[in-house]
Amino acid sequence: MIVSANPTPELLEFDSLLKSTVAELNSQSGSSKQKINDLSGIKLEQYTADIMKSHAIGTPFENSILCTLKQDFPDIVAKKLYGVEVKTTIKNHWKTTGNSVLESSRLPGVERIFILFGKLADPVEFRYRPYEDCLAEVVVTHSPRYLIDMNLKPQHTIFDRINIPYDDLRKLKNPIKEITNYYKKGLKKGDELWWLDQTEPPSSNIIIKIWSNLTLKGKKEIIAKAFTYFPELLSNSNDKFSRLAVWLITTQGIVCPNLRDVFTSGGTIDVITANRIYYKTPRILYNLFKQIDNIKNILIDTPSEELSEYWNIKTTENKKLNDWQKLIFKELTNLKGISQNDKLDFVKELW
C-alpha cells in the first residue's frame, strides 16, 4: 500500500519511539495492572503522551509531543507531523470502532498516524500499527466510521479492496462516495445501505416515527417522494414495496407496518382528469394522480445524479422528467385493472 512519507529519517525514529512506549506500557501492565486498568479514554491518552515525552528526550521529538483537544483527530501529535490515535477495549479481542471516514476533525499538517491500542481484558496488552494498516471495514454508528482490527493481515484493508490508497481516499472531497460504490456492488436485490451519498442526508433522529403518527401533510410528502424515487410501486411485482420500506427507515426514520395499504387500500376508483374519466382504476393510480404536482416539484428539486441512484439508470437534468414518465409507463405494463391504451393515455395526462 502506498502512503505519504516524510522525506526525513524521522519516521523511523518515531516508529522507534512508539515501540519503546508500547514496551513500557506492556511492562507496567504486568507490574501495575490495576493502575493500567484504571486508565481509559482521555486518562490513557495523557498517560501515553507522558511516557512518549520521557522516551523522546534526546530524540528529534523532544518537547514536541502534546495531547490534542477532545474533538481533534488524532489524540496525540509530535512535531505537528506525526499522530497517535489511542484506542482501548475491555473485551478480549483486538477490534473497535474507529474514526469517521470523513476525518473532518483531522488536524492540518499531520501526515502519518498510528493506532496505539490497549486491550484491557486479561491478559492486558498494548500494540501499535500504522493507522491505515488496521482499518478493516466501514461500519455505521451515527455516520460511516472505520472498523479497527489490530490483527488484520497485510493487504486485507478496506483500501486494498476498493483499490484506493488511504492517503488518496482521505483527501477526496467526498470519500464516502467511493466506499458506497464498493459496498453497493455486493448488495442483493432490494437491499440498500444505511447511508447513501445523497443531497438529502439520512435521518439523524434517535426517534423512530410510526406512520400513523405523521400529519396528513407529512404523509402526502412521503407518498409523493415514494412515487418519484421508486417507480416500481406501479408494477405488479410482489416485492415492489421493499426498497421503499428500507428507504423509509434508513433516511426518514419512519416505520410503516401496513405500507401496501397506504398505496392500494380501497379497491378501485374512478379517476377524473381534465380530458376524461378512467373508470374502476386501481387505487394506486388515483394516489399517483393526486400527488402529481408534488411529484413534479420533487423531480425538479432532486439532482439528476441522485435520481440516477434511485432509478438505476443514467439520467440528466434535461432528461429526468421524461425519464420518470418512461419508467412509470414501463412499470405499468403488467399492472392489472386498466388497459394498455388507458395506461398510455393516463401517463401522458400526468404532465
N, C-alpha and C positions, 0 to 999 in steps of 0.2 A: 504494500500500500504506500502511495506517495503522500507525504505530508510536508508542510512547510518546515524548513530547517534553518535555525540560526547559523550564520556562516562562521561563527566563532566556536572554539572548543568548549565554550561554557555549557553546552547541552550535556556533554559527557560529565562535566563536573556537577551539574545539577542532578543528574541521574545518580551520581555517587553520593550526593547529599541526601537524596531520598532513601537510598539504600541504607545508609547509616542511621537515618531517622527511624525507619521501619525496624531495623535491627534492635534499636534501643526500646522501641515500643513493645516488641516481642519479648525482649529481656525483662522489661518491667511487668509484662502480663504474667510472668511466672513468679516474680518475687513480690509484686504488689498488685495481685489480681483484683482485689476489691477496689482499689483505687482506680484501676483501669476500667472496671465495670461501672463505676460511678460516673465515668466520663461519657457523655453523649452529646450530639448536636454541637452547639456553639462551644461548650466546655472542651470537647475533644479538639475542635478546630484551634482554639487558643493554645491548648496543651501541646498539640503537634507543632504549631508555629514556634513555641518557646524552645522545643527540642531542636527544631531546624535552626533557630538562631544560634544556639550554643554550638551546634555542629558546623555552622557556617563561618565561625571565627577562623581567620586565616585563609579564607577562600574568596573568590570574586563576589560572593553573595553576602559577605559580612555587612551588617547594618542595612540590608535592603529587603528584609523579609517582614511582611506585615499581614495581619488578618484584614479582610475586606469587610464592608458593611453587610448586614444580614441578607439584603436582597441582591447582592452582587454575585456574579459568577466569574471566576472560581472563588473558593473560600480564602485561599492564601496566595499571595503573589510574591515573587522575588525579582528584583531589578525591573519591575513593571513589564517583564518579558515572559517569565515562566509562571505557571499557576498550578495549584494543588486543590482539587475538589475532594473534601473529606466526606466519606460515607460510612455508615455503620448498619449492622443488623444484629438483633438479639437472637436470631434463629441460627441454626447450624447449617448455613449454606452461604454461597458467595454471590447472591443476586440481590438487587434492589432497584427501585425506580430512580432513574437519573434526572437529568435536567431537561428543560424544554428544547425541542428541536429548533425552535426559532432563535434561541440564545440571545434574546433581546437584552438581557442583563449582563452579557459578557463585557468585561472591562476592555476598553480600547487599548491596543498595543500588546496585549497578552497573546503570545504566539504559540506556545506549546503548553498543554495542560495535561496533568497526570491525575489519576484517581488514587487516593490513599484510602483503603478500605479496611475497616475494623470489624471482624467477626467476633462479637462479644459473647457468643454462646461457647460453652465448654467443649473443646479447648479454645481459649481466646487466641486469636491470631490476627496479624496485620499483614497486608500485602499492598503493593503499588504496581500500577501499569500505566502506559500511555493511555490517555482518555479514549481515543478513537479505537484502540485495540480491544476494548471490552464492551462495546455497545452492540448488543446482540439483536435487538428488535426495537420497534417503536410501539409503545403502549399508550393508553389514554386514561388520564385522570380527568382533570378539567380541560386539558389541552394535550396534544401529542408530545410525549416525552420518551426519552431513550430508556431502554432496559439494560442495566449494567450486569454483566456476568464476568466475574473475575477469572473463571475457568474457561472462558471462551477460547476455542482453538484458533490458531492463526488462519487468516483468510476466510473466516466464518462470520465477519461482522455484517451489519446491515449495509454498510458501504460497499463491501465486496459483492453482495447480492444485487444491489441496484447499479453497481458498476460506476459509482461516482465517489471519488476520494472525499474523505471527511472535510478537508480544508476547502475543497471546491464547493461541496454542498452547503456548508455553513455560510459561505459568502454570497450565495444566491439571494436574490430579492425575495423569492418565495420557495424556500427549501421543502416545505410541506407538500407542494405540488408534485415534486419528483417522487417522494415517498408514497403519496397517494396513488400515483400511477403504477408504482410497483405492486402495491397490495391489491389494487383493483384487478390486476391480471389473474390473481388466484381466486377471485370471487366466484361462487356458484350462482346460478340464475336466481334472481330475487334477493340476493344478499347485497348489503351495502356497508360502507364504512361508517363508523360512529362519527367520523369527522371528514368533511369534504372541503375541497378548495372552492369555496363559493363566495359570491359577493355578500350574501346574507349569511352571517356567522351562525354556527349551530347554537341551539338553545343552551344557555349557561345557567338557567334557573335550577335551583335544587328542588323546586316544587314540580311534581308531575301532575298535570291537569287532566281531569276527566272531561270527555267531550260534552256530556250533558250539562256541565257547569259553565260552559262558554256562553257568552252573549250571542244573540241572534246575529249581530254584525260580525262577531268573531267567527262564527260557523260559516257565514257566507264567504268571508275572506279565504278561509281554508279550503272550502269547496272550489272556489274559483282557481286557486293555486293548484289544487289537485287536478282539475281538468286541463290546466295549462301544462303542467310538468309531466303528467302521466296519461298520455292519450290512450293507453291500453285499457283504461277504465271503460271505454266504449266497446271493447271487444267482447267476445263470447268465452274468453278463457276462464278456467276455474281459479287461476291464481292472479287474476287481474288486479286485485287489491293488495297484493303482497308488498310491492315496492312502496306504495303509498303508506301502508301500515308502518314500515320501517322508517320512512321519512318523517312521519308524524311524531314518533317518539324520539328520534335522534336529533331532529332540527327544531321541532316545535315544542317538545316536552308534553305531548298530548297522547293520551290513551283513549282509544275508541273501541269498546268491546263489540259494538254492532255496526262496524264500518260499512258492510254491504248495504244494510238498511238505510243508511244516510243517503245513498245514491239511488237505490232501486225500490225502496218501500212505497207501496201504494198502487202497485199493478200498472195499468195503462191509463193514459190521459190524452185528451185532445189538445194538440199544440196549435195555437192560433198565431200565425206570423202576419207580416204586412201583406203577403200575397195570397195565402191560402190557409186551409186548416188540414193538419195531419191527424187523422182520426186514430184513436186507440194506439197511441205511440208509447213505446216503453218509457217509464218514468225517468230513467236516467237521461234521455234526450231532452225531456222537458226541463230537468235540472240544469243541463248544459245551456239550453236556450235562455233560461232566466239569468244566467251568470255571464252572458257573452260580453257585456260592456266591461265588467271587471276583468274578464279574461284578456280582452284587448289591451287594457291598461297594463296588466302584468306582463304580457308579451312585449310591449313597448319598453317597459322599465327593466326587464331582465336581460342582462348581456347575452349576446348570442353564444359566447363561449360556455356560459353556464347552461343554457338551453341544450347545447350540444351534448353536455354530460347527461342531462336528464333523458334526452331522446335517443341517445346512442347513434346519432348521425351528425355529420358536419353541417352546421347552418351558419348563416351570416346575418348581420344587421339588416341587410336589404332583403334577405330571403326568409327570415324567421316567421313572418306572418303567413306567407304562403305555405311554408313547410309544415306549420302547425295544421293548416287546413288539410293538406295531403295526408298527414299522419292520422287525423281524425277520420277521414273517409276510408283510409286503409283499414283501420281498426273496426269500422262499422260494417265491413264487408260481410262478416259472418253473424252479425247481430240479428237475432230473430225478432219478428213482430213488425217489420217495416220493409217495404220492397226496395230493390236496388235503386230504382228511379227516384223514389221518395228520399232515399238516403242522400243521393247526389244533390237533389234539389234543396234538401234541408241544410247540407253543408254549405252550399252556395249562399243560402239566405243568412247564414251566420254572420256574413260580412255586409 
